[in-house]
Amino acid sequence: QSLVSSSKWLQRYGLKRNKLSLSQILSQIGFQHRKDYVPTLGKPVASRYADGLFPQYKRAQDGSVYNLTAKKELILHFVDCLIGAIELYKRRMEWLTSESRQIFGVIQEQCIVIVLDFGTATPAEFDLCRDALSMVLVEQVIQISRFNLIRAAQDLMKWQQKCTRVSEHTVKSAVTWLWKLDHMTAVSHTSSAEALLEAMGDEAVSS
């Protein structure tokens, strides 16, 4: 199943709930060293009772100082949580940069048209493009609702007249259509723009 946006993904794996940002961790393992305004001195003064009593951490971002009061066990707990979060991010990045997602990104829209413009690709490049397109159809398009394919050419070619409901049958049909395309067709200077306009002419299309 396709993973969704980053914020939903974070919630799905509990990274927000586990409070693993630096500010959230510091608030759970200590307390901020405060300054207060002293009227007789006419300036803010930091309390000194904690000096030497607690280990302290100074945030580089804003210079705020935290007195650390947590026991070693709690620190180690957060170490384990952070290592787990890092592993989840690694897995997320590996997923985002694998297979068809490496070329096309993650398709999140539910109704799409893929416009094919092969230009003057060599036969080897043409087959490489069709391999990549077949991969995105089988891996990603199969998970959305509706789709269509349009080839930019002097005589514009459409797989279907309108976006078609996704099913195993329609995806296989689109892949078959893709591999039956001729390598070279007559291309005009405006064919790409015309294909895009044709794609956007379907009111159901979101991308």
Salt bridges, closest charged atoms under 4 A:
GLU87 OE2 - LYS90 NZ 3.77
GLU99 OE1 - ARG101 NH2 3.47
ASP127 OD1 - ARG130 NH2 2.71
GLU198 OE2 - LYS158 NZ 2.82
